[in-house]
Amino acid sequence: MKQGTLSAAIIAVFFLCSWAAWGSVCLACPMDLPRIVAKVKGQPLALAVAATPEARQCGLSRRDKLAPDEGMLFIQPAARALTFWMKDTQIALAIAFIDDAGFILSIEQMAPLKTDQVYRSPQPVRYAVEVNQGWFAEHGVGIGDKIQLSLPAGLEIR
């Protein structure tokens, strides 16, 4: 390949990766993320923290399994209507949408690889937690329960 053609190809990939629609092709998912241990009704829950656009875009995609008491916390810089889908996600998940005080507003069951279904927060929120499907029910966790979160000092949320 000529040097000019190679340079053009590298530039094209860079610009394609910059577009949100192509980002999942260019991101290295899963990502190495900060972790916290939250508590829900006394039950510890280890959560990877997705606090950047790239981390939120990767989410739990491209994983074959999730440990029983693990999940992911999605944080937005400000409350907004959140929408999730299961693109490239092979694990059956449940998602809880959480208000600023830590109370669960809704819980949705998410089917693996189902890209024609979206899961929306019932109102603008900053937080969502994904866990293995059945985790909330197995631990008696429901709407109105509180999740205690201790975010890492200096966590950049953007």
C-alpha positions as CSV (number, residue, x, y, z in Angstrom):
1,M,0.0,0.0,0.0
2,K,1.4,3.4,-0.9
3,Q,2.1,5.8,2.0
4,G,-0.5,8.3,0.8
5,T,-3.2,5.6,0.7
6,L,-2.2,4.3,4.2
7,S,-2.3,7.8,5.6
8,A,-5.7,8.3,4.1
9,A,-6.9,5.0,5.6
10,I,-5.6,5.9,9.1
11,I,-7.3,9.4,8.9
12,A,-10.6,7.8,7.7
13,V,-10.6,5.3,10.6
14,F,-9.8,8.2,13.1
15,F,-12.8,10.2,11.8
16,L,-15.1,7.2,11.7
17,C,-14.2,6.4,15.3
18,S,-15.0,10.0,16.3
19,W,-18.6,9.6,15.1
20,A,-21.0,8.3,17.9
21,A,-22.6,5.8,15.5
22,W,-19.2,4.1,14.8
23,G,-17.8,4.5,18.3
24,S,-18.6,0.9,19.4
25,V,-16.5,-0.4,16.6
26,C,-13.5,1.6,17.7
27,L,-13.7,1.3,21.5
28,A,-11.8,-1.4,23.4
29,C,-14.7,-3.0,25.3
30,P,-14.8,-4.1,28.0
31,M,-12.9,-1.2,29.6
32,D,-10.9,-1.2,32.8
33,L,-13.0,1.1,35.1
34,P,-12.9,2.3,38.6
35,R,-14.9,0.1,41.0
36,I,-17.0,0.6,44.1
37,V,-18.9,-1.5,46.5
38,A,-22.5,-0.3,46.9
39,K,-25.0,-1.6,49.4
40,V,-28.6,-2.5,48.7
41,K,-30.7,-3.7,51.6
42,G,-27.5,-4.7,53.3
43,Q,-26.3,-6.7,50.3
44,P,-22.9,-5.7,48.9
45,L,-22.8,-5.2,45.2
46,A,-19.4,-4.6,43.4
47,L,-19.9,-2.1,40.6
48,A,-17.7,-0.9,37.8
49,V,-18.2,2.8,37.4
50,A,-19.0,4.1,33.9
51,A,-18.7,7.9,34.3
52,T,-17.4,8.9,30.8
53,P,-19.2,8.8,27.4
54,E,-16.8,6.1,26.3
55,A,-17.3,3.9,29.3
56,R,-21.1,4.4,29.2
57,Q,-21.1,3.4,25.5
58,C,-19.2,0.2,26.2
59,G,-21.2,-0.7,29.3
60,L,-21.4,-4.4,29.8
61,S,-21.1,-5.2,26.0
62,R,-18.8,-7.9,24.7
63,R,-18.8,-9.9,27.9
64,D,-19.7,-13.6,28.3
65,K,-20.5,-13.5,32.0
66,L,-20.9,-11.3,35.0
67,A,-20.1,-12.5,38.5
68,P,-23.2,-13.1,40.8
69,D,-22.8,-9.9,42.9
70,E,-21.3,-7.6,40.3
71,G,-22.7,-5.0,37.9
72,M,-22.1,-1.6,36.5
73,L,-23.0,1.9,37.7
74,F,-23.7,4.4,34.9
75,I,-23.3,8.0,36.0
76,Q,-24.3,11.1,34.0
77,P,-23.0,14.6,34.8
78,A,-26.6,15.9,35.1
79,A,-30.0,14.3,35.3
80,R,-31.6,13.5,32.0
81,A,-33.8,10.9,30.4
82,L,-31.7,7.8,30.0
83,T,-32.1,5.2,27.3
84,F,-30.3,1.8,27.1
85,W,-30.3,-1.1,24.7
86,M,-28.6,-4.5,24.5
87,K,-26.3,-4.1,21.4
88,D,-23.4,-6.5,21.7
89,T,-24.5,-7.5,25.2
90,Q,-24.7,-11.3,25.6
91,I,-25.8,-11.4,29.2
92,A,-29.4,-11.2,30.4
93,L,-29.5,-8.1,32.6
94,A,-31.7,-6.1,34.8
95,I,-31.4,-2.3,35.0
96,A,-32.5,0.0,37.9
97,F,-32.9,3.7,37.3
98,I,-32.0,5.6,40.4
99,D,-32.7,9.2,41.6
100,D,-30.1,11.6,43.1
101,A,-31.1,10.4,46.6
102,G,-30.3,6.8,45.7
103,F,-33.9,5.5,45.5
104,I,-34.8,3.0,42.8
105,L,-37.5,4.5,40.5
106,S,-37.9,1.5,38.2
107,I,-36.4,-1.9,37.3
108,E,-36.4,-3.3,33.8
109,Q,-35.5,-6.8,32.6
110,M,-33.2,-6.7,29.5
111,A,-32.9,-9.5,27.0
112,P,-29.4,-10.3,25.5
113,L,-28.6,-9.0,22.0
114,K,-32.1,-7.5,21.6
115,T,-31.5,-4.3,19.6
116,D,-35.1,-3.6,18.7
117,Q,-36.0,-2.9,22.4
118,V,-35.0,0.2,24.4
119,Y,-35.2,0.7,28.1
120,R,-36.0,4.2,29.3
121,S,-35.8,5.9,32.7
122,P,-39.3,7.0,34.0
123,Q,-37.9,10.5,34.6
124,P,-34.6,12.3,34.2
125,V,-31.9,10.7,36.4
126,R,-28.2,10.6,36.7
127,Y,-27.8,7.0,37.8
128,A,-28.5,3.5,36.5
129,V,-27.3,0.1,37.7
130,E,-27.1,-3.0,35.6
131,V,-26.8,-6.4,37.2
132,N,-27.5,-10.0,36.2
133,Q,-31.2,-10.6,35.5
134,G,-32.9,-11.9,38.6
135,W,-30.4,-10.2,41.1
136,F,-32.8,-7.6,42.3
137,A,-35.6,-10.2,42.8
138,E,-33.3,-12.7,44.5
139,H,-32.3,-10.1,47.0
140,G,-35.8,-8.7,47.6
141,V,-34.9,-5.3,46.0
142,G,-37.6,-3.3,44.4
143,I,-38.9,0.2,43.5
144,G,-38.4,2.6,46.4
145,D,-35.5,0.8,47.9
146,K,-32.3,2.7,48.4
147,I,-28.8,2.0,46.9
148,Q,-26.0,3.4,49.0
149,L,-23.2,4.6,46.7
150,S,-19.8,5.9,47.7
151,L,-18.1,7.3,44.7
152,P,-14.3,7.4,44.5
153,A,-12.7,10.8,45.4
154,G,-11.7,12.7,42.3
155,L,-13.9,10.6,40.0
156,E,-14.2,12.5,36.7
157,I,-17.8,12.5,35.5
158,R,-18.3,13.8,32.0
